[in-house]
Amino acid sequence: MLPKEAIKEFKEIYRKKYGVELSEAEASLHANNLIQLYKPAYQKFMEKQQEHHEPDTNKNQ
């Protein structure tokens, strides 16, 4: 669940982009769905970033 400030920000972005004023419930639903959509891709990206920045401990052996 996103914090109220994030929902408020999402509502404002949505209004500016689409010209539609969402209710709190609609904004919460859409924002949380968007987060759930991108969450797996973001997690995979972060795993790859971590692998890239971890020192290779086998090189010195």
mmCIF file of the N, C-alpha and C atoms, coordinates in Angstrom:
data_MODEL
# 
_entry.id   MODEL 
# 
loop_
_atom_site.group_PDB 
_atom_site.id 
_atom_site.type_symbol 
_atom_site.label_atom_id 
_atom_site.label_alt_id 
_atom_site.label_comp_id 
_atom_site.label_asym_id 
_atom_site.label_entity_id 
_atom_site.label_seq_id 
_atom_site.pdbx_PDB_ins_code 
_atom_site.Cartn_x 
_atom_site.Cartn_y 
_atom_site.Cartn_z 
_atom_site.occupancy 
_atom_site.B_iso_or_equiv 
_atom_site.pdbx_formal_charge 
_atom_site.auth_seq_id 
_atom_site.auth_comp_id 
_atom_site.auth_asym_id 
_atom_site.auth_atom_id 
_atom_site.pdbx_PDB_model_num 
ATOM 1   N N  . MET A 1 1  ? 0.842   -1.176  0.000   1.00 0.00 ? 1  MET A N  1 
ATOM 2   C CA . MET A 1 1  ? 0.000   0.000   0.000   1.00 0.00 ? 1  MET A CA 1 
ATOM 3   C C  . MET A 1 1  ? 0.886   1.237   0.000   1.00 0.00 ? 1  MET A C  1 
ATOM 4   N N  . LEU A 1 2  ? 0.598   2.125   -0.902  1.00 0.00 ? 2  LEU A N  1 
ATOM 5   C CA . LEU A 1 2  ? 1.376   3.353   -1.027  1.00 0.00 ? 2  LEU A CA 1 
ATOM 6   C C  . LEU A 1 2  ? 0.930   4.389   0.005   1.00 0.00 ? 2  LEU A C  1 
ATOM 7   N N  . PRO A 1 3  ? 1.857   5.254   0.434   1.00 0.00 ? 3  PRO A N  1 
ATOM 8   C CA . PRO A 1 3  ? 1.482   6.313   1.372   1.00 0.00 ? 3  PRO A CA 1 
ATOM 9   C C  . PRO A 1 3  ? 0.574   7.351   0.695   1.00 0.00 ? 3  PRO A C  1 
ATOM 10  N N  . LYS A 1 4  ? -0.173  8.070   1.511   1.00 0.00 ? 4  LYS A N  1 
ATOM 11  C CA . LYS A 1 4  ? -1.133  9.061   0.999   1.00 0.00 ? 4  LYS A CA 1 
ATOM 12  C C  . LYS A 1 4  ? -0.467  10.107  0.110   1.00 0.00 ? 4  LYS A C  1 
ATOM 13  N N  . GLU A 1 5  ? 0.751   10.506  0.458   1.00 0.00 ? 5  GLU A N  1 
ATOM 14  C CA . GLU A 1 5  ? 1.455   11.505  -0.343  1.00 0.00 ? 5  GLU A CA 1 
ATOM 15  C C  . GLU A 1 5  ? 1.740   10.978  -1.748  1.00 0.00 ? 5  GLU A C  1 
ATOM 16  N N  . ALA A 1 6  ? 2.065   9.704   -1.870  1.00 0.00 ? 6  ALA A N  1 
ATOM 17  C CA . ALA A 1 6  ? 2.311   9.102   -3.189  1.00 0.00 ? 6  ALA A CA 1 
ATOM 18  C C  . ALA A 1 6  ? 1.021   9.051   -4.003  1.00 0.00 ? 6  ALA A C  1 
ATOM 19  N N  . ILE A 1 7  ? -0.090  8.742   -3.349  1.00 0.00 ? 7  ILE A N  1 
ATOM 20  C CA . ILE A 1 7  ? -1.386  8.701   -4.032  1.00 0.00 ? 7  ILE A CA 1 
ATOM 21  C C  . ILE A 1 7  ? -1.758  10.107  -4.513  1.00 0.00 ? 7  ILE A C  1 
ATOM 22  N N  . LYS A 1 8  ? -1.512  11.093  -3.669  1.00 0.00 ? 8  LYS A N  1 
ATOM 23  C CA . LYS A 1 8  ? -1.793  12.479  -4.037  1.00 0.00 ? 8  LYS A CA 1 
ATOM 24  C C  . LYS A 1 8  ? -0.961  12.882  -5.255  1.00 0.00 ? 8  LYS A C  1 
ATOM 25  N N  . GLU A 1 9  ? 0.318   12.520  -5.256  1.00 0.00 ? 9  GLU A N  1 
ATOM 26  C CA . GLU A 1 9  ? 1.195   12.838  -6.376  1.00 0.00 ? 9  GLU A CA 1 
ATOM 27  C C  . GLU A 1 9  ? 0.733   12.119  -7.654  1.00 0.00 ? 9  GLU A C  1 
ATOM 28  N N  . PHE A 1 10 ? 0.322   10.854  -7.508  1.00 0.00 ? 10 PHE A N  1 
ATOM 29  C CA . PHE A 1 10 ? -0.178  10.102  -8.654  1.00 0.00 ? 10 PHE A CA 1 
ATOM 30  C C  . PHE A 1 10 ? -1.422  10.780  -9.227  1.00 0.00 ? 10 PHE A C  1 
ATOM 31  N N  . LYS A 1 11 ? -2.333  11.203  -8.360  1.00 0.00 ? 11 LYS A N  1 
ATOM 32  C CA . LYS A 1 11 ? -3.553  11.890  -8.814  1.00 0.00 ? 11 LYS A CA 1 
ATOM 33  C C  . LYS A 1 11 ? -3.220  13.126  -9.631  1.00 0.00 ? 11 LYS A C  1 
ATOM 34  N N  . GLU A 1 12 ? -2.247  13.889  -9.165  1.00 0.00 ? 12 GLU A N  1 
ATOM 35  C CA . GLU A 1 12 ? -1.863  15.122  -9.852  1.00 0.00 ? 12 GLU A CA 1 
ATOM 36  C C  . GLU A 1 12 ? -1.242  14.816  -11.213 1.00 0.00 ? 12 GLU A C  1 
ATOM 37  N N  . ILE A 1 13 ? -0.363  13.842  -11.269 1.00 0.00 ? 13 ILE A N  1 
ATOM 38  C CA . ILE A 1 13 ? 0.264   13.453  -12.542 1.00 0.00 ? 13 ILE A CA 1 
ATOM 39  C C  . ILE A 1 13 ? -0.807  12.956  -13.509 1.00 0.00 ? 13 ILE A C  1 
ATOM 40  N N  . TYR A 1 14 ? -1.722  12.130  -13.024 1.00 0.00 ? 14 TYR A N  1 
ATOM 41  C CA . TYR A 1 14 ? -2.784  11.576  -13.866 1.00 0.00 ? 14 TYR A CA 1 
ATOM 42  C C  . TYR A 1 14 ? -3.682  12.696  -14.403 1.00 0.00 ? 14 TYR A C  1 
ATOM 43  N N  . ARG A 1 15 ? -4.019  13.651  -13.528 1.00 0.00 ? 15 ARG A N  1 
ATOM 44  C CA . ARG A 1 15 ? -4.868  14.777  -13.948 1.00 0.00 ? 15 ARG A CA 1 
ATOM 45  C C  . ARG A 1 15 ? -4.187  15.611  -15.028 1.00 0.00 ? 15 ARG A C  1 
ATOM 46  N N  . LYS A 1 16 ? -2.907  15.876  -14.838 1.00 0.00 ? 16 LYS A N  1 
ATOM 47  C CA . LYS A 1 16 ? -2.170  16.679  -15.825 1.00 0.00 ? 16 LYS A CA 1 
ATOM 48  C C  . LYS A 1 16 ? -2.034  15.938  -17.152 1.00 0.00 ? 16 LYS A C  1 
ATOM 49  N N  . LYS A 1 17 ? -1.813  14.641  -17.091 1.00 0.00 ? 17 LYS A N  1 
ATOM 50  C CA . LYS A 1 17 ? -1.588  13.851  -18.309 1.00 0.00 ? 17 LYS A CA 1 
ATOM 51  C C  . LYS A 1 17 ? -2.882  13.571  -19.066 1.00 0.00 ? 17 LYS A C  1 
ATOM 52  N N  . TYR A 1 18 ? -3.947  13.199  -18.341 1.00 0.00 ? 18 TYR A N  1 
ATOM 53  C CA . TYR A 1 18 ? -5.177  12.743  -18.988 1.00 0.00 ? 18 TYR A CA 1 
ATOM 54  C C  . TYR A 1 18 ? -6.373  13.677  -18.823 1.00 0.00 ? 18 TYR A C  1 
ATOM 55  N N  . GLY A 1 19 ? -6.241  14.711  -17.986 1.00 0.00 ? 19 GLY A N  1 
ATOM 56  C CA . GLY A 1 19 ? -7.342  15.639  -17.773 1.00 0.00 ? 19 GLY A CA 1 
ATOM 57  C C  . GLY A 1 19 ? -8.501  15.045  -17.001 1.00 0.00 ? 19 GLY A C  1 
ATOM 58  N N  . VAL A 1 20 ? -8.226  14.013  -16.221 1.00 0.00 ? 20 VAL A N  1 
ATOM 59  C CA . VAL A 1 20 ? -9.265  13.321  -15.452 1.00 0.00 ? 20 VAL A CA 1 
ATOM 60  C C  . VAL A 1 20 ? -8.900  13.382  -13.977 1.00 0.00 ? 20 VAL A C  1 
ATOM 61  N N  . GLU A 1 21 ? -9.861  13.777  -13.166 1.00 0.00 ? 21 GLU A N  1 
ATOM 62  C CA . GLU A 1 21 ? -9.667  13.822  -11.715 1.00 0.00 ? 21 GLU A CA 1 
ATOM 63  C C  . GLU A 1 21 ? -10.125 12.491  -11.124 1.00 0.00 ? 21 GLU A C  1 
ATOM 64  N N  . LEU A 1 22 ? -9.188  11.740  -10.560 1.00 0.00 ? 22 LEU A N  1 
ATOM 65  C CA . LEU A 1 22 ? -9.513  10.455  -9.943  1.00 0.00 ? 22 LEU A CA 1 
ATOM 66  C C  . LEU A 1 22 ? -9.918  10.648  -8.483  1.00 0.00 ? 22 LEU A C  1 
ATOM 67  N N  . SER A 1 23 ? -10.791 9.774   -8.004  1.00 0.00 ? 23 SER A N  1 
ATOM 68  C CA . SER A 1 23 ? -11.096 9.756   -6.575  1.00 0.00 ? 23 SER A CA 1 
ATOM 69  C C  . SER A 1 23 ? -9.904  9.142   -5.849  1.00 0.00 ? 23 SER A C  1 
ATOM 70  N N  . GLU A 1 24 ? -9.879  9.266   -4.541  1.00 0.00 ? 24 GLU A N  1 
ATOM 71  C CA . GLU A 1 24 ? -8.802  8.664   -3.751  1.00 0.00 ? 24 GLU A CA 1 
ATOM 72  C C  . GLU A 1 24 ? -8.748  7.153   -3.983  1.00 0.00 ? 24 GLU A C  1 
ATOM 73  N N  . ALA A 1 25 ? -9.910  6.516   -4.009  1.00 0.00 ? 25 ALA A N  1 
ATOM 74  C CA . ALA A 1 25 ? -9.965  5.063   -4.199  1.00 0.00 ? 25 ALA A CA 1 
ATOM 75  C C  . ALA A 1 25 ? -9.453  4.665   -5.588  1.00 0.00 ? 25 ALA A C  1 
ATOM 76  N N  . GLU A 1 26 ? -9.861  5.404   -6.609  1.00 0.00 ? 26 GLU A N  1 
ATOM 77  C CA . GLU A 1 26 ? -9.406  5.110   -7.974  1.00 0.00 ? 26 GLU A CA 1 
ATOM 78  C C  . GLU A 1 26 ? -7.897  5.325   -8.103  1.00 0.00 ? 26 GLU A C  1 
ATOM 79  N N  . ALA A 1 27 ? -7.432  6.427   -7.556  1.00 0.00 ? 27 ALA A N  1 
ATOM 80  C CA . ALA A 1 27 ? -6.007  6.733   -7.631  1.00 0.00 ? 27 ALA A CA 1 
ATOM 81  C C  . ALA A 1 27 ? -5.191  5.680   -6.897  1.00 0.00 ? 27 ALA A C  1 
ATOM 82  N N  . SER A 1 28 ? -5.665  5.272   -5.735  1.00 0.00 ? 28 SER A N  1 
ATOM 83  C CA . SER A 1 28 ? -4.970  4.245   -4.968  1.00 0.00 ? 28 SER A CA 1 
ATOM 84  C C  . SER A 1 28 ? -4.910  2.930   -5.746  1.00 0.00 ? 28 SER A C  1 
ATOM 85  N N  . LEU A 1 29 ? -6.027  2.543   -6.329  1.00 0.00 ? 29 LEU A N  1 
ATOM 86  C CA . LEU A 1 29 ? -6.079  1.307   -7.109  1.00 0.00 ? 29 LEU A CA 1 
ATOM 87  C C  . LEU A 1 29 ? -5.126  1.369   -8.297  1.00 0.00 ? 29 LEU A C  1 
ATOM 88  N N  . HIS A 1 30 ? -5.198  2.435   -9.084  1.00 0.00 ? 30 HIS A N  1 
ATOM 89  C CA . HIS A 1 30 ? -4.350  2.564   -10.275 1.00 0.00 ? 30 HIS A CA 1 
ATOM 90  C C  . HIS A 1 30 ? -2.869  2.653   -9.906  1.00 0.00 ? 30 HIS A C  1 
ATOM 91  N N  . ALA A 1 31 ? -2.544  3.427   -8.896  1.00 0.00 ? 31 ALA A N  1 
ATOM 92  C CA . ALA A 1 31 ? -1.145  3.586   -8.497  1.00 0.00 ? 31 ALA A CA 1 
ATOM 93  C C  . ALA A 1 31 ? -0.568  2.276   -7.979  1.00 0.00 ? 31 ALA A C  1 
ATOM 94  N N  . ASN A 1 32 ? -1.325  1.579   -7.150  1.00 0.00 ? 32 ASN A N  1 
ATOM 95  C CA . ASN A 1 32 ? -0.839  0.302   -6.621  1.00 0.00 ? 32 ASN A CA 1 
ATOM 96  C C  . ASN A 1 32 ? -0.727  -0.750  -7.718  1.00 0.00 ? 32 ASN A C  1 
ATOM 97  N N  . ASN A 1 33 ? -1.650  -0.742  -8.678  1.00 0.00 ? 33 ASN A N  1 
ATOM 98  C CA . ASN A 1 33 ? -1.543  -1.662  -9.806  1.00 0.00 ? 33 ASN A CA 1 
ATOM 99  C C  . ASN A 1 33 ? -0.294  -1.379  -10.626 1.00 0.00 ? 33 ASN A C  1 
ATOM 100 N N  . LEU A 1 34 ? 0.002   -0.105  -10.809 1.00 0.00 ? 34 LEU A N  1 
ATOM 101 C CA . LEU A 1 34 ? 1.190   0.276   -11.560 1.00 0.00 ? 34 LEU A CA 1 
ATOM 102 C C  . LEU A 1 34 ? 2.459   -0.196  -10.850 1.00 0.00 ? 34 LEU A C  1 
ATOM 103 N N  . ILE A 1 35 ? 2.487   -0.039  -9.549  1.00 0.00 ? 35 ILE A N  1 
ATOM 104 C CA . ILE A 1 35 ? 3.643   -0.499  -8.770  1.00 0.00 ? 35 ILE A CA 1 
ATOM 105 C C  . ILE A 1 35 ? 3.794   -2.011  -8.897  1.00 0.00 ? 35 ILE A C  1 
ATOM 106 N N  . GLN A 1 36 ? 2.690   -2.737  -8.778  1.00 0.00 ? 36 GLN A N  1 
ATOM 107 C CA . GLN A 1 36 ? 2.746   -4.197  -8.891  1.00 0.00 ? 36 GLN A CA 1 
ATOM 108 C C  . GLN A 1 36 ? 3.190   -4.647  -10.278 1.00 0.00 ? 36 GLN A C  1 
ATOM 109 N N  . LEU A 1 37 ? 2.842   -3.894  -11.300 1.00 0.00 ? 37 LEU A N  1 
ATOM 110 C CA . LEU A 1 37 ? 3.250   -4.212  -12.658 1.00 0.00 ? 37 LEU A CA 1 
ATOM 111 C C  . LEU A 1 37 ? 4.767   -4.108  -12.820 1.00 0.00 ? 37 LEU A C  1 
ATOM 112 N N  . TYR A 1 38 ? 5.346   -3.042  -12.294 1.00 0.00 ? 38 TYR A N  1 
ATOM 113 C CA . TYR A 1 38 ? 6.770   -2.791  -12.482 1.00 0.00 ? 38 TYR A CA 1 
ATOM 114 C C  . TYR A 1 38 ? 7.664   -3.411  -11.420 1.00 0.00 ? 38 TYR A C  1 
ATOM 115 N N  . LYS A 1 39 ? 7.110   -3.844  -10.311 1.00 0.00 ? 39 LYS A N  1 
ATOM 116 C CA . LYS A 1 39 ? 7.901   -4.366  -9.200  1.00 0.00 ? 39 LYS A CA 1 
ATOM 117 C C  . LYS A 1 39 ? 8.825   -5.520  -9.603  1.00 0.00 ? 39 LYS A C  1 
ATOM 118 N N  . PRO A 1 40 ? 8.349   -6.551  -10.316 1.00 0.00 ? 40 PRO A N  1 
ATOM 119 C CA . PRO A 1 40 ? 9.256   -7.654  -10.692 1.00 0.00 ? 40 PRO A CA 1 
ATOM 120 C C  . PRO A 1 40 ? 10.410  -7.194  -11.587 1.00 0.00 ? 40 PRO A C  1 
ATOM 121 N N  . ALA A 1 41 ? 10.135  -6.316  -12.523 1.00 0.00 ? 41 ALA A N  1 
ATOM 122 C CA . ALA A 1 41 ? 11.197  -5.821  -13.407 1.00 0.00 ? 41 ALA A CA 1 
ATOM 123 C C  . ALA A 1 41 ? 12.210  -5.001  -12.609 1.00 0.00 ? 41 ALA A C  1 
ATOM 124 N N  . TYR A 1 42 ? 11.730  -4.192  -11.690 1.00 0.00 ? 42 TYR A N  1 
ATOM 125 C CA . TYR A 1 42 ? 12.623  -3.373  -10.877 1.00 0.00 ? 42 TYR A CA 1 
ATOM 126 C C  . TYR A 1 42 ? 13.500  -4.253  -9.991  1.00 0.00 ? 42 TYR A C  1 
ATOM 127 N N  . GLN A 1 43 ? 12.897  -5.288  -9.392  1.00 0.00 ? 43 GLN A N  1 
ATOM 128 C CA . GLN A 1 43 ? 13.666  -6.191  -8.538  1.00 0.00 ? 43 GLN A CA 1 
ATOM 129 C C  . GLN A 1 43 ? 14.758  -6.897  -9.342  1.00 0.00 ? 43 GLN A C  1 
ATOM 130 N N  . LYS A 1 44 ? 14.429  -7.336  -10.549 1.00 0.00 ? 44 LYS A N  1 
ATOM 131 C CA . LYS A 1 44 ? 15.412  -7.992  -11.407 1.00 0.00 ? 44 LYS A CA 1 
ATOM 132 C C  . LYS A 1 44 ? 16.533  -7.012  -11.768 1.00 0.00 ? 44 LYS A C  1 
ATOM 133 N N  . PHE A 1 45 ? 16.172  -5.792  -12.089 1.00 0.00 ? 45 PHE A N  1 
ATOM 134 C CA . PHE A 1 45 ? 17.155  -4.756  -12.393 1.00 0.00 ? 45 PHE A CA 1 
ATOM 135 C C  . PHE A 1 45 ? 18.102  -4.542  -11.213 1.00 0.00 ? 45 PHE A C  1 
ATOM 136 N N  . MET A 1 46 ? 17.544  -4.462  -10.005 1.00 0.00 ? 46 MET A N  1 
ATOM 137 C CA . MET A 1 46 ? 18.370  -4.229  -8.823  1.00 0.00 ? 46 MET A CA 1 
ATOM 138 C C  . MET A 1 46 ? 19.291  -5.418  -8.555  1.00 0.00 ? 46 MET A C  1 
ATOM 139 N N  . GLU A 1 47 ? 18.825  -6.634  -8.796  1.00 0.00 ? 47 GLU A N  1 
ATOM 140 C CA . GLU A 1 47 ? 19.672  -7.816  -8.644  1.00 0.00 ? 47 GLU A CA 1 
ATOM 141 C C  . GLU A 1 47 ? 20.859  -7.746  -9.612  1.00 0.00 ? 47 GLU A C  1 
ATOM 142 N N  . LYS A 1 48 ? 20.583  -7.367  -10.853 1.00 0.00 ? 48 LYS A N  1 
ATOM 143 C CA . LYS A 1 48 ? 21.650  -7.249  -11.853 1.00 0.00 ? 48 LYS A CA 1 
ATOM 144 C C  . LYS A 1 48 ? 22.638  -6.153  -11.460 1.00 0.00 ? 48 LYS A C  1 
ATOM 145 N N  . GLN A 1 49 ? 22.144  -5.047  -10.934 1.00 0.00 ? 49 GLN A N  1 
ATOM 146 C CA . GLN A 1 49 ? 23.017  -3.959  -10.498 1.00 0.00 ? 49 GLN A CA 1 
ATOM 147 C C  . GLN A 1 49 ? 23.909  -4.433  -9.357  1.00 0.00 ? 49 GLN A C  1 
ATOM 148 N N  . GLN A 1 50 ? 23.338  -5.184  -8.433  1.00 0.00 ? 50 GLN A N  1 
ATOM 149 C CA . GLN A 1 50 ? 24.090  -5.673  -7.291  1.00 0.00 ? 50 GLN A CA 1 
ATOM 150 C C  . GLN A 1 50 ? 25.164  -6.656  -7.753  1.00 0.00 ? 50 GLN A C  1 
ATOM 151 N N  . GLU A 1 51 ? 24.821  -7.548  -8.685  1.00 0.00 ? 51 GLU A N  1 
ATOM 152 C CA . GLU A 1 51 ? 25.794  -8.499  -9.219  1.00 0.00 ? 51 GLU A CA 1 
ATOM 153 C C  . GLU A 1 51 ? 26.936  -7.753  -9.900  1.00 0.00 ? 51 GLU A C  1 
ATOM 154 N N  . HIS A 1 52 ? 26.608  -6.698  -10.605 1.00 0.00 ? 52 HIS A N  1 
ATOM 155 C CA . HIS A 1 52 ? 27.601  -5.930  -11.343 1.00 0.00 ? 52 HIS A CA 1 
ATOM 156 C C  . HIS A 1 52 ? 28.578  -5.221  -10.403 1.00 0.00 ? 52 HIS A C  1 
ATOM 157 N N  . HIS A 1 53 ? 28.106  -4.811  -9.223  1.00 0.00 ? 53 HIS A N  1 
ATOM 158 C CA . HIS A 1 53 ? 28.930  -4.034  -8.303  1.00 0.00 ? 53 HIS A CA 1 
ATOM 159 C C  . HIS A 1 53 ? 29.591  -4.868  -7.219  1.00 0.00 ? 53 HIS A C  1 
ATOM 160 N N  . GLU A 1 54 ? 29.250  -6.152  -7.118  1.00 0.00 ? 54 GLU A N  1 
ATOM 161 C CA . GLU A 1 54 ? 29.873  -6.999  -6.118  1.00 0.00 ? 54 GLU A CA 1 
ATOM 162 C C  . GLU A 1 54 ? 31.261  -7.404  -6.582  1.00 0.00 ? 54 GLU A C  1 
ATOM 163 N N  . PRO A 1 55 ? 32.236  -7.359  -5.695  1.00 0.00 ? 55 PRO A N  1 
ATOM 164 C CA . PRO A 1 55 ? 33.593  -7.781  -6.080  1.00 0.00 ? 55 PRO A CA 1 
ATOM 165 C C  . PRO A 1 55 ? 33.624  -9.289  -6.337  1.00 0.00 ? 55 PRO A C  1 
ATOM 166 N N  . ASP A 1 56 ? 34.395  -9.703  -7.299  1.00 0.00 ? 56 ASP A N  1 
ATOM 167 C CA . ASP A 1 56 ? 34.534  -11.116 -7.614  1.00 0.00 ? 56 ASP A CA 1 
ATOM 168 C C  . ASP A 1 56 ? 35.594  -11.702 -6.684  1.00 0.00 ? 56 ASP A C  1 
ATOM 169 N N  . THR A 1 57 ? 35.179  -12.489 -5.708  1.00 0.00 ? 57 THR A N  1 
ATOM 170 C CA . THR A 1 57 ? 36.100  -13.030 -4.709  1.00 0.00 ? 57 THR A CA 1 
ATOM 171 C C  . THR A 1 57 ? 36.942  -14.170 -5.279  1.00 0.00 ? 57 THR A C  1 
ATOM 172 N N  . ASN A 1 58 ? 36.592  -14.721 -6.416  1.00 0.00 ? 58 ASN A N  1 
ATOM 173 C CA . ASN A 1 58 ? 37.339  -15.824 -7.001  1.00 0.00 ? 58 ASN A CA 1 
ATOM 174 C C  . ASN A 1 58 ? 38.566  -15.350 -7.787  1.00 0.00 ? 58 ASN A C  1 
ATOM 175 N N  . LYS A 1 59 ? 38.666  -14.083 -8.121  1.00 0.00 ? 59 LYS A N  1 
ATOM 176 C CA . LYS A 1 59 ? 39.780  -13.573 -8.923  1.00 0.00 ? 59 LYS A CA 1 
ATOM 177 C C  . LYS A 1 59 ? 41.105  -13.655 -8.192  1.00 0.00 ? 59 LYS A C  1 
ATOM 178 N N  . ASN A 1 60 ? 41.090  -13.489 -6.896  1.00 0.00 ? 60 ASN A N  1 
ATOM 179 C CA . ASN A 1 60 ? 42.342  -13.443 -6.113  1.00 0.00 ? 60 ASN A CA 1 
ATOM 180 C C  . ASN A 1 60 ? 42.806  -14.816 -5.642  1.00 0.00 ? 60 ASN A C  1 
ATOM 181 N N  . GLN A 1 61 ? 42.158  -15.843 -6.045  1.00 0.00 ? 61 GLN A N  1 
ATOM 182 C CA . GLN A 1 61 ? 42.532  -17.182 -5.561  1.00 0.00 ? 61 GLN A CA 1 
ATOM 183 C C  . GLN A 1 61 ? 43.361  -17.926 -6.553  1.00 0.00 ? 61 GLN A C  1 
# 
